[in-house]
Amino acid sequence: MEKSLKNIQLNFDHTIHFNIPNKVEHVYILLHGYLLDGEFMYNSMKDIFPRNTAFIAPNAPFPVPVKKKDFYVPKYAWYFYDSSLQKFYVDFNPAVNYIEQIIKELNLESYPKTIIGYSQGGYIAPKMAETISKVEKVIGLACRFRQNNMTFMNGINYFQIHCENDLIVDYKEAKEDFKQLQEKGNLGEFISLKDVGHRLDSKYLNELKQLL
């Protein structure tokens, strides 16, 4: 016999990297890629944010063991989707609720926010913006804003930065997805890079800094 049980709580400790100044004017939520962690996003982006801004870089809620020679290290995932079967085993909702709880725990609910997602974190970023309060921008790096997984929200500007030779996330499909957002009234921008691939390097960060 098999049965799916909904809304079963599983509590364990989570790690986040963050910077919250005494005076907060804006909050940036950083969502890392698959098999990465919050420390990666924190270290990659900590020097590009304006003064008086808070930024939080949590580990995604689901640990995934990654083998390193003769030992394992924990890396993380936001959801579990099988692209060959086009099936979610774990959808976006648990991670959205998780981020909402972190924002509440840190007393950051009342501030304007920008969500920045890289790779898998970029796929889920627009979904976060549907329920998290006071989101002004969603910025996706090396990802797709898939129309069947998100709802376009008036009042939020969506941006994407993507490299033409990305071998992990198809550039043409990502650009077509973004075109559909623009047809719905999005005032954001699709920014194209060359010769970077899927790697989050200085070219990505330089373009991202212009959007903050």
C-alpha positions in Angstrom: 0.0 0.0 0.0 1.2 3.5 -0.8 -0.1 6.9 0.2 1.2 10.5 -0.2 1.0 12.5 3.0 0.9 16.3 2.6 2.2 19.0 4.9 4.3 16.7 7.1 6.8 18.8 9.0 10.5 17.8 9.0 12.6 20.0 11.2 16.4 20.2 11.0 19.0 23.0 11.2 19.7 25.2 8.1 22.7 27.4 7.4 22.5 30.8 5.8 25.2 33.5 5.1 24.0 37.0 5.4 24.9 40.7 6.0 22.3 43.0 7.7 23.5 46.5 8.4 22.0 48.7 11.1 20.2 50.8 8.5 18.5 48.6 5.9 17.1 50.2 2.7 16.8 47.1 0.5 17.1 43.3 0.8 18.7 41.0 -1.7 17.8 37.3 -1.6 20.5 35.1 -3.3 19.5 31.7 -4.6 22.4 29.4 -5.6 22.5 26.7 -8.3 22.0 23.0 -8.0 24.8 21.2 -6.0 26.1 24.6 -4.7 25.4 26.4 -1.4 24.8 29.8 0.1 28.4 30.4 0.8 29.1 30.3 -2.9 26.6 33.0 -3.6 27.7 35.1 -0.6 31.4 35.0 -1.6 30.6 35.6 -5.3 28.4 38.7 -4.7 29.2 40.2 -1.3 31.2 43.1 -2.8 28.8 44.3 -5.5 25.8 45.5 -3.3 25.2 49.2 -2.5 25.5 50.5 1.0 22.7 50.1 3.5 21.5 46.9 1.9 21.0 43.5 3.5 21.7 40.3 1.6 20.9 36.8 2.6 22.3 33.6 1.0 20.8 30.5 2.4 21.6 26.9 1.6 18.6 25.5 -0.3 16.4 23.3 2.0 17.3 19.9 0.5 20.8 18.5 1.2 22.4 16.4 -1.6 25.6 14.4 -0.7 28.4 15.0 -3.2 31.4 12.6 -3.3 34.8 14.1 -3.0 37.5 11.4 -3.3 36.9 9.2 -0.3 34.4 11.4 1.6 31.1 13.2 1.0 30.2 16.9 1.4 26.7 18.4 1.6 25.5 20.5 -1.3 21.9 21.6 -1.8 18.9 21.7 -4.1 15.8 23.9 -4.2 13.5 21.2 -5.8 13.7 17.8 -7.5 12.5 17.7 -11.1 13.0 14.9 -13.6 13.3 16.5 -17.0 13.1 13.1 -18.8 9.7 12.3 -17.3 8.7 16.0 -16.9 7.8 15.3 -13.3 8.3 17.0 -10.0 9.2 14.8 -7.1 9.6 17.9 -4.9 8.0 21.0 -6.4 8.8 24.7 -5.7 6.4 25.2 -2.8 8.5 23.8 0.1 11.5 26.1 -0.9 9.2 29.1 -1.2 7.8 28.5 2.3 11.3 28.0 3.6 12.6 31.4 2.3 9.5 33.1 3.7 10.3 31.7 7.1 13.9 32.9 6.9 12.8 36.4 6.0 10.4 36.4 8.9 13.0 35.1 11.3 15.4 37.9 10.3 12.7 40.6 10.5 13.1 41.6 6.9 9.5 41.4 5.8 8.8 45.1 5.6 11.7 46.1 3.2 11.8 46.2 -0.6 13.4 43.2 -2.1 15.3 41.9 -5.1 15.5 38.1 -5.7 18.7 37.0 -7.6 18.8 33.4 -8.7 21.6 31.5 -10.5 20.9 28.4 -12.5 18.4 26.3 -10.5 18.0 29.2 -8.1 17.0 31.3 -11.1 14.3 28.9 -12.2 12.6 29.2 -8.8 13.2 32.9 -8.3 10.0 34.1 -10.1 8.0 31.6 -8.0 9.4 33.2 -4.8 8.2 36.6 -6.0 4.6 35.4 -6.2 4.3 35.2 -2.4 7.2 37.0 -0.8 6.2 40.6 0.1 7.6 43.8 -1.4 9.6 42.2 -4.2 10.5 44.8 -6.8 12.9 42.9 -9.1 13.6 39.3 -10.1 17.0 38.7 -11.7 17.9 35.3 -13.2 21.4 34.3 -14.2 21.9 31.4 -16.6 18.4 30.0 -16.2 14.9 30.0 -17.7 11.8 31.8 -16.5 9.5 29.0 -17.6 5.9 30.2 -18.2 4.3 27.0 -16.9 6.0 27.3 -13.6 5.4 31.0 -12.8 2.8 33.7 -12.8 3.7 37.1 -14.2 3.3 39.7 -11.4 2.5 43.3 -12.3 4.7 45.7 -10.4 7.7 43.4 -10.5 10.4 43.8 -13.2 12.1 40.6 -14.4 15.6 40.6 -15.8 17.8 37.8 -17.2 21.5 37.6 -17.9 22.4 34.6 -20.1 25.4 33.5 -22.2 25.0 32.5 -25.8 27.2 29.5 -25.4 25.7 28.1 -22.2 25.7 24.3 -22.6 23.7 23.6 -19.5 20.6 25.9 -20.0 19.6 26.5 -23.6 20.1 30.2 -24.5 17.5 30.3 -27.3 14.8 28.7 -25.1 15.6 31.1 -22.3 15.3 34.1 -24.6 12.0 32.9 -26.0 10.6 32.5 -22.5 11.6 36.0 -21.7 10.0 37.3 -24.9 6.7 35.9 -23.6 7.2 37.8 -20.4 7.7 41.0 -22.4 4.5 40.3 -24.3 2.7 40.3 -21.0 4.0 43.7 -20.2 7.3 43.1 -18.4 9.6 46.2 -18.6 12.8 44.3 -17.7 15.6 43.3 -20.0 17.3 40.2 -21.4 21.0 40.7 -21.4 23.2 38.5 -23.6 26.8 37.5 -22.8 29.5 35.8 -24.9 32.2 33.2 -24.1 31.3 32.6 -20.5 29.2 29.4 -20.7 27.3 28.5 -17.6 30.0 29.7 -15.2 29.2 32.6 -12.8 32.2 34.8 -13.5 33.1 38.5 -13.5 31.1 39.2 -16.8 27.9 38.0 -15.1 28.7 40.0 -12.0 29.5 43.2 -13.9 26.1 43.1 -15.7 24.3 42.2 -12.5 25.8 45.2 -10.6 24.2 47.5 -13.2 20.8 46.2 -12.3 21.0 46.6 -8.5 
